[in-house]
Amino acid sequence: MLRLPRTLLLSALLLVLPLSAAAQTATAAGYQLPPKPLQAIVDAPRPPQLSLSPRRDWMAVVQTPSLPGIEVVAQTELKLAGLRLHPRVRAQSRFSFGSDLSLLRIEGGKPHKIEGLPSPLSLATLEWSPDQRWLAFNRVDAGSGANELWLVDVDARRAHRIAAGLNTVAGRGYAWMPDSRRLLVQLRAEGEGEAPAGDAVPAGPAVQETEASATVRQIRTFQDLLRNESDARQFEYYLRSQLAMVDLTGAAARLGAPALYTGARPSPDGKHLLVTKIERPFSYQVPASMFPQRIEVLGADGKFEHEVARLPLIDGLPTGNDAVPTGVRNVDWRSDAPATLVWAEAQDGGDPNRAAEIRDAVLTQAAPFDAPPQTLMRLQSRFARARWGRGDLALIDEFWWKTRQTKRWRVAPDEGGREPELLYSGLSEDRYNDPGDPLMQRDAAGRERLQVSADGGSLFLAGEGASPEGDRPFLDRYELAGKAKTRLFHSQAPHYEAPYALLDDAGQRLLTLRESPTEPANLFLRELSRADAAPAPLTRFPHPTPQLKDIKKEQIRYKRKDGVELTANLYLPPGYDPKRDGPLPMLMYAYPGEFKSAAAASQVTGSPYRFNLVSFWGPLPYLAMGYAVLDDPSMPIVGEGEREPNDTYIEQLTASAEAAVDEVVRRGVADRERIAVSGHSYGAFMTANLLAHTRLFKAGIARSGAYNRTLTPFGFQAEERNYWQAQSTYQAMSPFNYADKIKDPLLLIHGEQDNNSGTFPIQSERLFAAMKGLGGKARLVMLPNESHGYRARESILHMLAETNRWLELYVKNAKAQGGKAGDPGKSAVAQPAASK
């Protein structure tokens, strides 16, 4: 018998192994690269970020760089009290920074370079001075350890550094004073010494205790919590900062003593500072945002003036999405007054299950803060936000999640005897009747205020303009006296054009972002007073993926068997002809949403005229590999009246998926035997459920999902009941419980360092183990150093390689299982487990 050398024998075996086994061997080690067309999408240029100046005649343009490498993402990162931070630079974790900064003059669209920028730029954030003579930006460079504050002299187009040693672990770390001559900055504390070392030898166990109580509280499954006293000491060390006033030359005057500051905002008159700082006792159950807080007003010199509130540890909230903590919340300065504090306080103990006529009160208190707070308004639901204009004009929004009810009121903050006036009442999910949001503008102190017409009698409202024809953004003039609306602008086919900024108070010059399926979004200037005037382009950002410019997009409509109308975006590869080429393999990518009415769930979402942006994150890259794509098909979960949406989650989910599959097969663009389903986060949860309860799909790709709802027992997504209130719903919605029913191949991808509430990496690991033990076909890919969203170029390329391979193996080259390919017959939907 002829004996082959070992190396030749291995080569021969690889030639006869099934494709799946050979591929698994080939992809076992190291990061993998997808085919060249997918690599090109990852490395495509990104559109720049834009920041409009206060006077609206300049634009700061920040060039967004390509993805960082894994060596950047793998740098040392601490996870403490729900925060992630880079200890060397004393900054919150981020891995992508601006690589270039320039200025664009609105009049004429002329770009201007800036001299003296550091290299690398590593721009984290930027902010215009109120007088717009200066542009401040934060530079964070892990390579050199720099965390610096820089200024750009707008007239001279030149940059210089004014401060080093910033602490940006919590917040931006700097804010302009109203005089545009100074900045309030958070610096590292002087003489802080070396960072506390972790306990190599434990000093003892970490102990927690709870007292017996009749109160049920929600404790969400937070990530990155403190585990012991060693963590607590490190948290204090890295969060502690020193307030300082820094002038344009870089001269710094330190204010008060260092503290665990999480926020510092100057008053509009610049005479006071509103600061928030964390205090002990800390918690092992909740993140830093729920630790005890002290909210104070300091003078501009840092001296104590007034205590607004001492808030205790929030160790959980009452049941329900409308639950809030008691005491002061959402405290801020009233932007149209010199120094007036505004905040909300629950009047029902923060408990939505308690009967109460008034849920929230909005209170104000003006400097010198020696008079008692005044009640501005009492609300029947939760305070959502306030927008300030002048003494007789402010807008207060309230919202109640349970009913989706939203209201907008006009109040006169300086006229105590004037009753609030209801301007709008409706449902947040009713997109067709959304009146739009008021436009805002910055005043001389740099504070956002309502943009009011030149005669003082009107506001300007901008909205998405949802309609049966798709989104058509609009701009309206809204008369306060008669409540009449005048349409100033309405997006028209074949473009999608959204208001960006109104450049004058007369409502005549409008800056828009305009795009079409083949043209990326660019800035245009419109003269609204001239109906015949063509919009003038100010930028000309190129198509990032010209090789896919000719992909075809159609916004399609179809019905679920219960009558709910659904929407989806159908994409087809360049040059594809359904009559000539026949049905294609398809990738379906979705994310479920909850609704309180079938009518709202049936509304059209999106627009057929949006730019076909082929991002590496979504499903569109696979158009380059010959697949059809159904992106964002509606997956509404409806619970009308007293019914809870999730009690029929499986039935509604499978009905939506069946309707989508039937529609694309009916159109002749998809082969019923070659369709895959995919999603990220809650979309991954959806994907696993569809594979567990149907045979509609040949394969699934689930990224960073949660699959066992007993591991998120105090609510998840929009579900506000806890596990003990709705055990059957939690059990029925958990695909882990039906792992034995998953008969089609499932690819699970998860970041090893996922920090999203509920999507612990163990969720994917346990589902994979269950499928392995039960004889299912699955593959688990754990991406090192990645969070809920993947950041490193190597990780993204590997994700695409794994997904492409899975689709090639189990979808594109799948063998039909009964019936010919493309047969528009009945979909294979299993009886939902919840109704068995």
N, C-alpha and C positions, 0 to 999 in steps of 0.2 A: 504494500500500500504506500502510495506517495505521501510523504509528510511535507506540508508547507511550512516555511518559516513563520514564526509567530506574527511578525508584522504583516506578512502577506495574508495570513489567515484572518487577522482582524479586518484588513481591508476588504477581503472577500465577504466576510460576515456582514459588514456594513452595507454592501451592495444588495444583499438579499433580505436585510432586516426590513420590517414594515417602516413606512415613512415616518410615523410618529415616534418610534423608538430611536431611529437614527437622528431625528431632529432634536429629541430630548438630550441625546448624548452630545450633540453639537452645541447646544445652548446651555450646557451645565455650568460652564465656568466663565466668569467675567462679564462685563457689559457687552451687549450685542448691538449691532448696527442694523437698522431696517434697510430696505432697498433705497437706492439713490433718490427716487422721487419723494419719498417720505423724509429723507434727510434734508432735502432742499426746502421743505416746508418748515422744518424746525429752525433752519438758519436764515429764513426770510427776514428782511428788515421789519422792524416794528414802527408803527406811527408814533410821532413825538407827542409829548404831553404839553398842554398849553395852559398858560395862566394870564388872564387879562388884568391890566393895570387898573387902579381905582378910577382914573379919569377915562378909561376905555379908549385910549389912543395908542397904547403899546401892548404887545403880547410877549411874554417870556416863553421861549420854545426850548424844551428839554428833550434831547435825543435819548431815546430809551435803548439801552444796549441789548446785545444778544444774551442768551441764557448763561449764567455762571457755570463754571466747571465744578465737578464733584469735590475737587480740592478746596473750593471756596465754601461749598455747602457743608463740608465735613469739618470745618473749623470748630473750635471749642464753643459750645453753647450750653448755657445753664438753664434749667427748667425749674422755676421757683414760684410758688403761689399763683399758678396760672399764667405766669409771664415767661417768655423766652428771651434771653439776652446774651449779648456777646460781652464776656467779662473784660476783655482787653481794651475795648473801646468804650465800655460803659454805655451801651446803646441797646435798644430793643432789636430783636433779630430781624434782619432783612438781608437779602443776598443780591438784589438787583438795584443798581444806582444809576443816576443820570451820568452819561458819558460826555455830553457836550451841552452848552448853554449859549443861546443867542437871543437877540431881540428882534421883533418884527413890528414895524410901524403899520398901524391899521390903514392910515391914509396912503394908498398906493401899494401897500404890501411889500415894502422894501425891507430885506433882512439886514441886520447889523451884527458883526462879530464883536466879541468881548475880549479884551486883552487882559493878561495877567491871571487867567484862571489856573488853578493848581492842576498838577498832573500826578496821578489820575484825578479826574474831577470828583468822582464818587459822591455825587449830589444825592442827598437823602430827601430833603424838603426845601421849599423856598417860600418867601412871603414878601410882598410889596410893602414898602413904607406907605403910610397914609397919604403923604404928599407925592408919592411915586418918584421921588428923586433917587431912591435907593431900592435895591433888591437884595434881601438877605437870604442866604442859603446855608444849610447845614452840610458839612462834609464829614463823612464817616469812612475811614479807610483802614480796614483790618490789617493790611500789610504793614503800615507804619504805626498803627495804633492811634491814629488821629481821630478826634471828634471835635470839630472846629466850627466856628461861625465866621462866615465871609460876607462881605458886602460888595455889591456892584454899583458903581457910580453910573447912573443911567445916562447922564449927559456926556460924560467922558468915555463911556463904554469900557470901563476898567474895573477890575476886581482886586480886593485886598483882604487879608485876614484881620479880624479884630479880636477874636477870642479863641482860646484853646481849652481843652479839658472840660468840655460840656458833659453833662449827664442827661442822656435822652432815653433812659430805661422806661420812663413813663411819660408819654407825650412828646411834643416837638422839642421842648427844651429852650425855646426863646419866643418872645412876642414883642412887637413894636409898641412903644409908648405913643400916645396920641400926638406928641410934638414932632415925631419923625426924627428926633435927635438922639434918642436913647432906646435901648432894648432891654427888656426884662429877661434875664438868662438864668438857667439852672446849671451850676458848675459842680464839679466834684468837691466834696468837703475837704478843707485843708487839714493836714495832719491826720489823715484817716488810717495810716499804717497799712500793713499787709492784709490781704483778704483772709478771713477765717478759714483755717484748713478743715477739711472734712474729718470726721471722727474715724481714724483708722481702726481703733478699738472702741466699740460702743461703750458708752458710759451707763447704759441702761436701756430698757425698752421704751418705745413711744407709746404712751397711754392716752386713751380717750375714754370719756364717760358721758352718758346722757341720763337725764332724769326722767322719771315716769311723767307722762303728760297726756291729757285728753286731746291735745291739738295735733292734727295731721299737717305736716309740712312737706313741701316738695324739696328734695335734695337731688339736683341733677348730677349726672355722671361727669363731673369736671375732670380735666386732665392736668398734669404737671403740678399737682398740689404739694405743699410742704409735707414732709414725711417725719421729721424729727427736729429737735432743737438745733442740730447742726445746720440743717436747711434754713431754719428761721434766722440764724445769725448771718448766714450768707445773704439771705434776702434783704435784711436790714443794711448790710454793708453796701451792696450794689445799688439799692434804691436811694440811699441817703444822698441828698444834694444840698447845695448852698445857693440861695437866691442872690443875684447880683444885678446891679444896674450898670450897663456897659454903654459908653458913648461911641460916637462915630470914629474916634481915634483909637479905640480899644481900651481906654482907661476904665477900670472896673471898680465899683464900690460895692462891697459885700453887704448884704442886708440880713440882720438878725442871725439866728443860730441855724446850723444845718438841721434838717428834719427829713422825714420820709414823705417828701412832697410828691403828689400825683397830679397837681394842677396849680397854675398861677396865672391869673388874668388881671391886667390893669383895668380900672374903671374908665369910662369914656372921657372923663375930665383929667385922668392921669394922676389923681391925688390919692388913690387907694388901690390896694391889691387884694383880690379875692383868692385865697389859697386853700387847698385841701391837702391834708396829710393823714397818713395811716398811723394807727397806734396799736399797741398790744392790748388784749391778747389776740394772737393769731389763731388760725384754725387749720386742721388737717382735712377738712371736709369741703371747704369752699375756697375760691380764689381771692386774690388781694382786693378785688373790687367790692367784696362783701365783708372785708375786715372793718373793725372799728375806725371811724373817721372823725377828725376834728376839722370843721370848716370855719375859717376866720377871715376877718378883714384886717389888713395891715396898712399902715401909712406907706407912702412912697419911699420912706426911709427905712421901712422894714419893721417899724415899731407896732406893737399890738394895739388895735383900736376896738375890735368888736368880735365877740364869738357868735357866729351864726347858728351853729349846732354842734353837738357831740352825738354822733350816731353810733349805736352799739353794733356788735357783730351780727351780721345777718346769716343765721345758721339754717336758712331754709325759708320758703315762702308758703303761704296758704295754697291750697290746690286751685289750679286754674290759670290760664294764660293772662287773665286780667289781674292777677295778684301782683301787688307791689309792696315794698317795705313801708313801715310807718315812719313818720317824721319827715324832715326836710328832704326833698329830692329835686333833681334837675335845677339846682340853684345856679344863677348866672346874673350878669348885669343887664339891666334894661338898656338897650343900645342907643335909645334916643333921649336919654336923660343923663345928667352929669354923673351921678353915683347912686343908683337905685337898684337894690337887689330884688330879684324875682325868683320864686320857687313854687313848687306844688307840694301839697300835703294830703295824704289819704284821710278821708273822713269816715271810712268804714273799717278801720283797722287793717286796710290793705287786702281785705278778704272779699273776693267777688261773690262768695256764697252767702254772705251776710246781707240780709235785707237792709237797704239804705236808699233814701231818696236822693241824697247827695253823696257822690263817691269821692270827689277831689275838690280842693279849694286852691285857688291861685292867689298867692300873697305877695305883697311888696313891702319894702322898707328902705327909706331914703337916708342918706348921710345927714346928720352925724350918727344915725342909728340909735338914738336915745328915745325915740317914740316907738310905741308898739307897732308891730306889723299891721298893714291894712289889707283887708280882703278885696281883691280886685274882681274875682268872679268865683261862683260856686257851680260845679259841673256835675251832671248826672252820670257821667262816665269818666274815663281816665283822661287826664291832661296829656296831650300829645306834643304840642309845641306852641310857641308864641313867636309872632313876627311883629316888630315894632316899627312905627312910622313917625308919629308925632303925638302931641298931648291929647288929641281927639281921635287918634287912629292907631289901633293895633288889632291884630288878628289872633284869636285863640282857637286852636283845633283840639277837639276831644275825640276819643275813639273807644269802642267797646268790642273786644275781639269776639266774644261769644256770638254776637249778632252781626258783626262786621259793620255796625252803625258808626258813621263818622259825621261830625258837625263842625262848621266853621262859624265863629262869631266875630262881630266887630265890637270892640270895646273902646271906651275913651278913658285912658288911664289917669288923665289929669282932671277928669270931670266926674267926681264921685257919685253924683246923683243921676247920671245917665245910664239907662238900662242897656244891657247887652243886646245887640241886634243880630238875629240869625241870618247869615248870608247863604248858607248851603247846608243841606241835610241829605245824606244818601248812604249807599253801601260802598265800602272800600273795594269790593270785588266787582262792582258794576262799572267797568271801564268805559262803556259807551257814554255814560252820563257824568264822567269826571269833569269838573269845571276847569281843571288846571290849577297850577300853583302860582302864587304871586311872584313877580320878578323882584329881585332884591338888588340894591346897589350900596357901595361903600361911601360913607360920609367923610367929612374932613378929618375925623378922628380914626378912620379906618374901620368903623363898625358897620355891619350890615343892617340896612334899613329898607323898608318897603319903597320900591320905586313908584313914585307918584307922578301923575301927569303935570305938565307945566302950570295948569290952572288949579292944581291941588284937588280936583274933584274925581279923579279916576285912578284906578290901579291897572296893572297889566298882568294878564293871566296867560301862562303858557302850559300846554299839555300835550299828551301823546296823540290825542285825537283818534282814539280807538273807534272803529266803525266796522260794519259788515264788509267793507272793502279793504280792511286792514288799517294799520296805524297811519294817520295823516296828521302830523304835528301842526299845531296852530298857535297863534298869538291873538289875544283879544284885549280890547280896551273895556274895562268894567267900570261903569259909572256908579259911584257910591250912593248918590241920592236916589236915583230911579232904578238902580240895579240892571240897567240896560247894557247889553254887550254889543260891541262893534268888532267885527272880525277884521284884523289888520293883515293877517297872513295865514295861509292854509297850504300845506304841502300838496303838490300836484304830481301826478304820474308824468313821466316815467322816473321821477326822482323821489327819494326820501330826504326831506329837508327839515331840520329841527332848529328852532330858535336857540341861539347861543347867548346873545346879549343884545339889549336895546341900547343904542348908543346915545340917545337923546330923550329928554322928557316929553318931547312933542310926539313921540311914537312914529318917527319918520325914517330913521336909519336903523336897520336891523342887521346884526351879524348872525349868520346861520352856518350850520354844518350840513353840507349837501353831499349825497352819495347816490349811487345807482348800483344795480347788480354787478356792473363791470368797472365802476369808478369808486375808489376809496373816498372816505369822508374828507372833505376839504372845506376851508373857511371861505365864505362868500359874503359880500356886502350888498345889501338890498336897499334901494331908495323907495320906501313904501309910498311916498307921495306921488310917485310916477309909475303908473300902472304898466306903461310900455317899456320901462327901463329894465334891461337884462341884468341879472345879478353879476357883480364883478368878482372874479376869483382873487383871493388874497394868498392862498397857498396852492401848491401843486404837488402834493405828496404822490409818489408813484405807486403803481399796483405792486404789492409785495410778492405776489406769486403769478407773474404774467403767464406762466406755463398752464395755469388753470383758469385763465380769464374767460374762456368760453364754456365753462360748465353751465348747465341749464338749471334754473330754479323755478319752481312753481309752488305757490301757496294753495294747498288743496283742502277741500271741505268734504266731510263724510259724516255718517250718523252711527251712533252706537245703537244696539238693539233696543235700549230703553228710550230712545228718542233724543238723547243728548247729542248735540252737534259738536263735532271735533274738528280741529285744525292741525295741519302739519306742513312742514316745508320739505318738498320733494326735490332732491338734487340728482342730476344725471351727469355722467362723465362727458367731457368735450367730444363732440362728433358722434355721440350715440343717437341712433334712430331706432325706436322700438319696433317698427314694422320690419326694418332690415335686419336688426341685430337680435331681436327677441328678448325674452326676460333675462334680467341680470341677477347675480347674487346681490343681496342687500344687507346693509347694516342699519339697524334702527336704534336711535339713541334718545332717551327720554328721561323725564323727571316728573313724578306725580305731584299734584297740587290739590288742596282741600278747598271745598266750596260749600256755602250754605244754601245755594239755589242752583237748580239745573239751568235756569236762564242765564245766570252769570257764567257757569261752566261752559255754556254753548257759545259764548262770545268769541269772535275772531281775535287772535293774538298775533302780533308781528306784522310785517309788511312784505309784500312781494318785491319791493323796490330797495330793500336794504342791500348794502354791498355784500357780495359773496366772500366774506372773509374766511379763508381757509386756515384755521388755527390748529396747531398741533394738539390742542387740548380736547377738541370735540371730534366728531366723526368724519368731518369733511375730507381729511387727508386721504381717506381710502377711495375717494373718487379717482385719485391718481393711479390706483391699483385696479381700476375696472369695476368697482362696486357702485350700485345705486345706493343712495343714502336717504333715509327718512329721519329728518332732524326735528326734535322737539314735538313729536306727535302728542296731542292732548291726552293726558291720563288723569282726568278729574275724578276726585273722590267726593261725592256729594252727600251731605246730610241735611236735609231740609227740616225746618221747624225744630222740634225737640230731638230729632234723630242725630246720632253722632256719625260723622262720615266713615270712620274706621270700622264700624260694626259690620259694614258690607264691603270692606276694602278689597278682599280677594275677588268677589263677584264683579265689582266695578272695574278693577284693574284688568282682569282677564277679558272682560267685555270690550274695553277700550283697545286692548292689544289685538283682539280678534278683528275688530272693525278696521284697524289700521292695516293688518295683513290682508284682509279681504279686499280693501280698496286698492292697494298697490298691485295685487294680483289681477284684479279686474281691469286695471289700466294697462296691463300687459308689460309693465316695466320690471316686475320682480318675479322670481321663480319661487313658488311656495315652498319648495324643498331646499331652498338655499337662502334662508333669512336668519340673521343673527340679531340678538338684542344686547344692548350695552347701556351702562350708566355709571355715574360717579356719585358716591355718598348715598343719598336717599334713592338715587337712580340705580345704584348697585343693589340696594335692598329690593327695589322693584324687579331688577333683572333676575335675582335668585328666586323670587316668588313666582315669576312667570315661568321659569324652568321647572319649578316644583309643582305647579298647578296646571300647566298646559304642555302640549307637544307642538306648539306653534313655531318653535325656533330650533334650528339645527345646533346652535351653540350660544353661549352667553359670555360676556366679558364684564365683570363686576369689579369696580375700582373703589377701594377705601369705604366699604359699606359696613352696615351693622345687620346682623342676621338672627340674633337671639334677643328678643325684646325683654326677656327677664333680666338682662344685664343693663337695661335702661328703665328701671322700674318706676321712676317718678316722672314719666312723660318723655316724649320724643317728637321731633318735628312739630306738627300742630296738635298732636294728641295731648290733652290737658288732664286726663284722668290718670291716676297711678295704677300700677299693676293690680293692687288689691281691690280696686274699684271696678276693674274691667279685665279680669283674668282671662276670660274666654277670647276677648279681642286680642290681647297681647299674645296669647298662644297661637291663635289662628293666623296672625300676621307674621309670625316668626318662621322664615323658610328653614331655619335649623331644625325645626320640629318635623319637617317633611323632606329631610335630606335623602331619605330612601326613595323618594318619588322623583328626584332629579335624575332623569335618564339621558339628558343631552350634555355634552361637554361644557364645563364651566371653568373659565380662566379667572382666577382671583388675583388682583394686584392690590398691594397695600403698602403705604409708607411705614417703615419700622418705628418712626417717631411721631405718629399721628397725634395731633393735639386737639382734634375736634371732639366736642362733647358727644359721647356715645359710641363713636367709631374707633374704639380701642383696637389695636392690631390683633388682639386675641379673637376678635369677631371673625376675621378671615381664617385665622389659624384653626379655630375650632370647627368651622364649617368644612374646611378642607379635610381635617382629621375624620370628621363624620362621614364625608363622602368616600374617603379612602377605606375606612372600616366597613362601609356598606357596599363596596364594590363599584362606586360611581367613577366617572371620568372627570378629573379635575386637575388643575395645575395652580400652585401657589407661588407667587412672585412677591417677595418682600424687598422693598427698595431701601437700601441703607441711607440713613441720615435724612430721610424724607418725611415731611409732615403730611397734613391732609391734602394739600396741593403740592405737587412735585415741582422741584426748583432747579435741579442740576440738569445740564444738557445731557449728560450720560444717562440719567434716569429717564428723561423724556424719550430719548432715542431708544432706550431699552424697552420702555412701555410700548412704543410703536412697533418695535421688532416682535415683541411677544404677541401683540394683538394681531399683527399682520400674519404671523405664522399660524395662529389659532384659526383665523378666518380662512387661510389657504387650506389648512388641513380639513376643517370640519364644515366649511360653508361652500367656498368656491368649488372645491373638488368633492363635495358630498355626493353620495349616490342616492337617488330617489328611493323613498321608502313607501311604495304604493302610489299609483297614479303617475302620469307623466309630468315632467317639469312644467311649471306654469299652469297646471290645471286649476281653474278658479273654483274648485269644489269647496265643500264645507271644511272650515278650519278645525283642527284637532284641539279641542278645549276640554280638559278634564273637568269632572264635577268639582267645584270649589270645596276644599276641605271644610270651610266654615259652615257649609250648609249640609254636610253629610250627617 
